[in-house]
Amino acid sequence: MLRKSWLISIAISLFGVMIIEYFFTFQLDDTVKHGNLGIVGLALITPFILLSLFVTFRFFMELSRGSKDSILRNILVIAGIGLIIATGYYAVQYKNDVYASLGGTTYDPQSQIYGLPVLNEYTNRVFINYYTFLFIHTISAVLGAIYGVVKPKKADEEIE
């Protein structure tokens, strides 16, 4: 049951990230008169992302607690840390590419988005994208796995 709830929560929150990235982020050609509509999408999807992070933590905690092979469990934790590093690198590269396409950050006077807030209708995809989604969920999974390794089930919990 935990696996199904994990998959459903991942799917719902990923769908929300896709909606924000593709429907609430505008190109420079588009003019927006009503401000950043991505905040509305972010406000609607935030509870689902938080739930998804909690379920991811719990799923990987129970998975690591149930694993009998400690060597494999430790290798998977190390691989998860490697995935955190890789997704962090790609998230930074993606951010740099987006800002390069906009001519710089909101603090750069030569930028086309100069003077706008950091989170605006043109930069929603810097903060809400697949890389950051995978990054925060990988962190949650690794922390859950580490917690499961450090605090294994007690004998009386196994009886229930």
Backbone as CSV, one residue per row, in Angstrom:
resi,resn,N_x,N_y,N_z,CA_x,CA_y,CA_z,C_x,C_y,C_z
1,MET,0.821,-1.194,0.000,0.000,0.000,0.000,0.865,1.257,0.000
2,LEU,1.975,1.196,0.734,2.867,2.353,0.792,3.468,2.644,-0.576
3,ARG,3.760,1.588,-1.314,4.336,1.783,-2.647,3.337,2.474,-3.582
4,LYS,2.074,2.064,-3.531,1.059,2.694,-4.371,0.880,4.159,-4.005
5,SER,0.829,4.450,-2.709,0.665,5.850,-2.297,1.879,6.675,-2.689
6,TRP,3.070,6.066,-2.654,4.276,6.769,-3.088,4.207,7.085,-4.580
7,LEU,3.832,6.103,-5.384,3.746,6.322,-6.826,2.675,7.353,-7.189
8,ILE,1.556,7.308,-6.516,0.484,8.270,-6.786,0.911,9.678,-6.398
9,SER,1.546,9.822,-5.231,1.971,11.156,-4.807,3.063,11.711,-5.714
10,ILE,3.973,10.858,-6.169,5.006,11.294,-7.121,4.352,11.747,-8.424
11,ALA,3.387,10.984,-8.910,2.728,11.325,-10.178,1.968,12.645,-10.082
12,ILE,1.252,12.855,-8.999,0.483,14.093,-8.845,1.407,15.299,-8.741
13,SER,2.447,15.188,-7.929,3.341,16.336,-7.777,4.156,16.583,-9.046
14,LEU,4.542,15.534,-9.764,5.262,15.726,-11.025,4.353,16.385,-12.063
15,PHE,3.099,16.004,-12.087,2.139,16.638,-12.978,2.001,18.125,-12.653
16,GLY,1.989,18.460,-11.371,1.926,19.868,-10.965,3.163,20.642,-11.384
17,VAL,4.331,20.025,-11.266,5.568,20.666,-11.707,5.524,20.899,-13.214
18,MET,5.021,19.930,-13.957,4.899,20.092,-15.411,3.962,21.247,-15.762
19,ILE,2.866,21.350,-15.054,1.915,22.425,-15.321,2.553,23.782,-15.064
20,ILE,3.241,23.922,-13.945,3.879,25.205,-13.629,4.962,25.523,-14.640
21,GLU,5.761,24.533,-14.991,6.874,24.783,-15.908,6.392,25.142,-17.309
22,TYR,5.353,24.493,-17.789,4.945,24.695,-19.171,3.802,25.689,-19.368
23,PHE,2.930,25.856,-18.374,1.789,26.744,-18.566,1.899,28.070,-17.818
24,PHE,2.723,28.131,-16.785,2.814,29.363,-16.014,4.143,30.099,-16.200
25,THR,5.014,29.604,-17.048,6.267,30.291,-17.357,6.150,30.857,-18.764
26,PHE,6.399,32.150,-18.887,6.210,32.836,-20.163,7.545,33.113,-20.834
27,GLN,7.485,33.312,-22.136,8.652,33.721,-22.914,8.729,35.250,-22.887
28,LEU,9.872,35.780,-23.289,10.042,37.227,-23.269,9.120,37.942,-24.254
29,ASP,8.686,37.258,-25.318,7.790,37.878,-26.297,6.411,38.140,-25.691
30,ASP,6.008,37.279,-24.750,4.691,37.398,-24.131,4.717,38.496,-23.074
31,THR,3.688,39.291,-23.055,3.581,40.302,-22.012,2.544,39.844,-21.001
32,VAL,2.869,40.045,-19.766,1.984,39.627,-18.688,1.562,40.882,-17.939
33,LYS,0.261,41.079,-17.816,-0.240,42.284,-17.167,-0.689,42.022,-15.728
34,HIS,-0.776,40.778,-15.348,-1.349,40.462,-14.047,-0.339,39.893,-13.065
35,GLY,0.938,39.980,-13.320,1.936,39.459,-12.404,2.228,37.988,-12.638
36,ASN,2.829,37.380,-11.668,3.274,35.994,-11.786,2.146,35.032,-11.433
37,LEU,1.548,34.437,-12.445,0.480,33.467,-12.211,1.019,32.130,-11.718
38,GLY,2.329,31.921,-11.848,2.936,30.690,-11.357,2.823,30.547,-9.852
39,ILE,2.688,31.667,-9.153,2.513,31.606,-7.702,1.213,30.883,-7.353
40,VAL,0.177,31.087,-8.149,-1.094,30.392,-7.919,-0.888,28.883,-8.082
41,GLY,-0.216,28.500,-9.172,0.069,27.079,-9.382,0.950,26.507,-8.296
42,LEU,1.932,27.291,-7.867,2.823,26.828,-6.802,2.074,26.664,-5.485
43,ALA,1.169,27.592,-5.206,0.374,27.480,-3.980,-0.524,26.247,-4.012
44,LEU,-1.015,25.902,-5.189,-1.891,24.731,-5.298,-1.125,23.415,-5.229
45,ILE,0.114,23.405,-5.726,0.865,22.152,-5.791,1.760,21.929,-4.568
46,THR,2.028,22.964,-3.786,2.923,22.831,-2.632,2.476,21.751,-1.642
47,PRO,1.200,21.655,-1.269,0.820,20.569,-0.353,1.094,19.182,-0.931
48,PHE,0.905,19.022,-2.232,1.158,17.726,-2.855,2.650,17.407,-2.900
49,ILE,3.475,18.418,-3.125,4.925,18.201,-3.129,5.397,17.846,-1.726
50,LEU,4.888,18.545,-0.713,5.272,18.223,0.665,4.825,16.816,1.055
51,LEU,3.608,16.450,0.666,3.123,15.095,0.924,3.992,14.071,0.203
52,SER,4.341,14.365,-1.028,5.181,13.467,-1.818,6.566,13.299,-1.179
53,LEU,7.124,14.382,-0.655,8.422,14.289,0.026,8.319,13.433,1.288
54,PHE,7.239,13.597,2.048,7.047,12.791,3.247,6.871,11.315,2.902
55,VAL,6.055,11.026,1.903,5.823,9.630,1.520,7.101,9.015,0.949
56,THR,7.886,9.799,0.205,9.168,9.306,-0.308,10.102,8.954,0.835
57,PHE,10.187,9.840,1.829,11.016,9.572,3.010,10.570,8.279,3.685
58,ARG,9.284,8.156,3.925,8.761,6.981,4.634,8.946,5.692,3.825
59,PHE,8.721,5.775,2.503,8.867,4.605,1.645,10.298,4.082,1.684
60,PHE,11.276,4.973,1.533,12.659,4.526,1.521,13.159,4.147,2.909
61,MET,12.576,4.735,3.951,12.917,4.319,5.306,12.464,2.879,5.532
62,GLU,11.229,2.568,5.170,10.721,1.206,5.337,11.445,0.222,4.416
63,LEU,11.802,0.674,3.230,12.536,-0.183,2.302,13.915,-0.537,2.857
64,SER,14.600,0.441,3.423,15.930,0.155,3.969,15.837,-0.645,5.266
65,ARG,14.783,-0.431,6.045,14.597,-1.233,7.261,14.318,-2.690,6.925
66,GLY,13.597,-2.930,5.839,13.239,-4.286,5.462,14.327,-5.031,4.713
67,SER,15.363,-4.323,4.302,16.441,-4.959,3.547,17.319,-5.790,4.471
68,LYS,17.618,-7.001,4.041,18.462,-7.887,4.841,19.942,-7.737,4.498
69,ASP,20.238,-7.316,3.286,21.622,-7.198,2.821,22.151,-5.795,3.127
70,SER,23.012,-5.685,4.139,23.501,-4.375,4.559,24.488,-3.776,3.546
71,ILE,25.219,-4.601,2.833,26.172,-4.087,1.846,25.416,-3.433,0.692
72,LEU,24.392,-4.105,0.196,23.585,-3.537,-0.883,22.901,-2.254,-0.428
73,ARG,22.413,-2.250,0.788,21.747,-1.064,1.339,22.711,0.123,1.381
74,ASN,23.945,-0.109,1.820,24.939,0.961,1.889,25.362,1.426,0.499
75,ILE,25.459,0.503,-0.447,25.803,0.879,-1.822,24.697,1.748,-2.420
76,LEU,23.447,1.411,-2.136,22.335,2.209,-2.656,22.296,3.609,-2.034
77,VAL,22.658,3.719,-0.764,22.730,5.044,-0.136,23.831,5.874,-0.791
78,ILE,24.974,5.252,-1.050,26.070,5.963,-1.715,25.666,6.352,-3.140
79,ALA,24.968,5.475,-3.838,24.480,5.802,-5.185,23.467,6.942,-5.127
80,GLY,22.641,6.970,-4.089,21.693,8.070,-3.914,22.399,9.396,-3.693
81,ILE,23.483,9.372,-2.927,24.274,10.592,-2.726,24.895,11.033,-4.045
82,GLY,25.345,10.080,-4.845,25.857,10.414,-6.175,24.781,11.021,-7.052
83,LEU,23.546,10.508,-6.950,22.433,11.065,-7.713,22.092,12.475,-7.246
84,ILE,22.218,12.736,-5.956,22.007,14.093,-5.438,23.019,15.054,-6.051
85,ILE,24.272,14.633,-6.098,25.315,15.483,-6.680,25.046,15.719,-8.163
86,ALA,24.686,14.663,-8.886,24.431,14.791,-10.328,23.223,15.686,-10.606
87,THR,22.119,15.487,-9.891,20.943,16.319,-10.139,21.172,17.752,-9.690
88,GLY,21.953,17.946,-8.645,22.309,19.308,-8.238,23.103,20.010,-9.317
89,TYR,24.044,19.294,-9.915,24.846,19.857,-11.000,23.969,20.228,-12.192
90,TYR,23.075,19.329,-12.591,22.206,19.607,-13.731,21.203,20.721,-13.434
91,ALA,20.751,20.827,-12.189,19.845,21.915,-11.826,20.553,23.270,-11.943
92,VAL,21.807,23.329,-11.514,22.573,24.574,-11.625,22.838,24.894,-13.095
93,GLN,23.171,23.883,-13.884,23.397,24.109,-15.318,22.122,24.615,-15.993
94,TYR,20.997,24.043,-15.652,19.721,24.466,-16.228,19.420,25.915,-15.844
95,LYS,19.655,26.256,-14.590,19.455,27.636,-14.124,20.332,28.593,-14.910
96,ASN,21.595,28.235,-15.106,22.509,29.088,-15.864,22.053,29.240,-17.312
97,ASP,21.546,28.167,-17.912,21.050,28.239,-19.291,19.825,29.151,-19.407
98,VAL,18.928,29.055,-18.438,17.729,29.897,-18.470,18.119,31.358,-18.320
99,TYR,19.006,31.653,-17.364,19.424,33.045,-17.182,20.217,33.559,-18.386
100,ALA,20.978,32.683,-19.025,21.711,33.099,-20.230,20.733,33.429,-21.356
101,SER,19.643,32.670,-21.472,18.655,32.956,-22.516,17.895,34.253,-22.236
102,LEU,17.853,34.658,-20.964,17.176,35.902,-20.595,18.133,37.091,-20.553
103,GLY,19.403,36.862,-20.821,20.381,37.942,-20.840,21.002,38.231,-19.491
104,GLY,20.711,37.448,-18.489,21.277,37.629,-17.156,20.210,37.513,-16.093
105,THR,20.625,37.727,-14.853,19.696,37.612,-13.729,18.890,38.898,-13.571
106,THR,18.033,38.920,-12.589,17.208,40.102,-12.344,18.021,41.252,-11.766
107,TYR,19.242,40.989,-11.345,20.102,42.028,-10.789,21.065,42.613,-11.816
108,ASP,21.146,42.019,-12.984,22.054,42.464,-14.040,21.377,43.552,-14.877
109,PRO,21.947,44.770,-14.949,21.303,45.862,-15.707,21.159,45.576,-17.204
110,GLN,21.968,44.697,-17.772,21.855,44.363,-19.193,20.821,43.265,-19.452
111,SER,20.264,42.713,-18.409,19.300,41.629,-18.550,17.952,42.150,-19.019
112,GLN,17.219,41.297,-19.705,15.883,41.657,-20.159,14.859,41.571,-19.031
113,ILE,15.248,40.974,-17.912,14.337,40.859,-16.767,14.835,41.682,-15.587
114,TYR,15.660,42.671,-15.860,16.232,43.516,-14.807,15.122,44.223,-14.031
115,GLY,15.238,44.199,-12.727,14.282,44.887,-11.879,13.082,44.061,-11.458
116,LEU,12.904,42.922,-12.061,11.798,42.048,-11.657,12.193,41.271,-10.401
117,PRO,11.227,40.754,-9.659,11.576,39.899,-8.519,12.281,38.627,-8.995
118,VAL,12.978,37.972,-8.078,13.731,36.769,-8.441,12.797,35.689,-8.988
119,LEU,11.676,35.466,-8.336,10.675,34.508,-8.828,9.624,35.304,-9.593
120,ASN,9.727,35.276,-10.911,8.779,36.025,-11.736,8.256,35.110,-12.836
121,GLU,7.397,35.669,-13.684,6.730,34.860,-14.705,7.676,34.316,-15.762
122,TYR,8.903,34.853,-15.835,9.880,34.373,-16.807,10.870,33.385,-16.200
123,THR,10.981,33.372,-14.878,11.970,32.506,-14.228,11.348,31.402,-13.375
124,ASN,10.058,31.133,-13.516,9.446,30.037,-12.756,10.178,28.723,-13.009
125,ARG,10.585,28.515,-14.244,11.218,27.240,-14.592,12.618,27.101,-14.013
126,VAL,13.210,28.179,-13.502,14.506,28.071,-12.829,14.345,27.314,-11.523
127,PHE,13.264,27.591,-10.825,13.057,27.023,-9.496,12.180,25.778,-9.507
128,ILE,11.300,25.670,-10.480,10.350,24.561,-10.523,10.552,23.840,-11.849
129,ASN,11.346,22.777,-11.817,11.609,22.005,-13.031,11.885,20.556,-12.643
130,TYR,12.146,19.731,-13.636,12.366,18.303,-13.375,13.608,18.066,-12.521
131,TYR,14.639,18.859,-12.738,15.883,18.658,-12.000,15.694,18.955,-10.514
132,THR,15.022,20.058,-10.202,14.799,20.363,-8.787,13.826,19.363,-8.166
133,PHE,12.851,18.906,-8.952,11.922,17.880,-8.472,12.685,16.604,-8.107
134,LEU,13.537,16.147,-9.023,14.321,14.947,-8.759,15.312,15.180,-7.625
135,PHE,15.880,16.376,-7.550,16.856,16.713,-6.518,16.239,16.622,-5.123
136,ILE,15.087,17.265,-4.910,14.498,17.256,-3.569,13.945,15.878,-3.206
137,HIS,13.453,15.133,-4.189,12.956,13.795,-3.883,14.093,12.811,-3.632
138,THR,15.219,13.010,-4.299,16.374,12.154,-4.028,16.926,12.424,-2.635
139,ILE,16.953,13.693,-2.242,17.382,14.024,-0.880,16.458,13.367,0.135
140,SER,15.163,13.446,-0.098,14.198,12.826,0.805,14.390,11.312,0.870
141,ALA,14.630,10.683,-0.277,14.824,9.232,-0.322,16.104,8.825,0.404
142,VAL,17.183,9.553,0.178,18.455,9.218,0.832,18.351,9.429,2.337
143,LEU,17.717,10.526,2.759,17.550,10.747,4.195,16.687,9.649,4.822
144,GLY,15.640,9.220,4.126,14.816,8.125,4.618,15.594,6.825,4.711
145,ALA,16.423,6.553,3.707,17.229,5.330,3.729,18.263,5.377,4.851
146,ILE,18.892,6.522,5.037,19.875,6.659,6.117,19.190,6.501,7.467
147,TYR,18.030,7.102,7.627,17.285,6.957,8.874,16.910,5.497,9.117
148,GLY,16.539,4.795,8.066,16.206,3.378,8.201,17.405,2.517,8.560
149,VAL,18.594,2.929,8.090,19.816,2.200,8.431,20.208,2.482,9.871
150,VAL,20.118,3.741,10.281,20.545,4.135,11.626,19.574,3.643,12.686
151,LYS,18.281,3.713,12.403,17.273,3.288,13.367,16.472,2.127,12.803
152,PRO,17.018,0.920,12.843,16.266,-0.230,12.326,15.067,-0.549,13.222
153,LYS,14.185,-1.396,12.703,13.003,-1.793,13.473,13.425,-2.502,14.744
154,LYS,12.669,-2.247,15.804,12.911,-2.946,17.052,12.200,-4.299,16.998
155,ALA,12.582,-5.181,17.873,12.022,-6.538,17.865,10.515,-6.515,18.132
156,ASP,10.042,-5.626,19.022,8.608,-5.604,19.314,7.794,-5.001,18.163
157,GLU,8.420,-4.173,17.308,7.714,-3.627,16.138,7.514,-4.717,15.090
158,GLU,8.424,-5.680,15.040,8.327,-6.748,14.042,7.199,-7.723,14.374
159,ILE,6.860,-7.853,15.655,5.799,-8.756,16.076,4.434,-8.238,15.630
160,GLU,4.247,-6.915,15.663,2.949,-6.334,15.315,2.630,-6.502,13.926
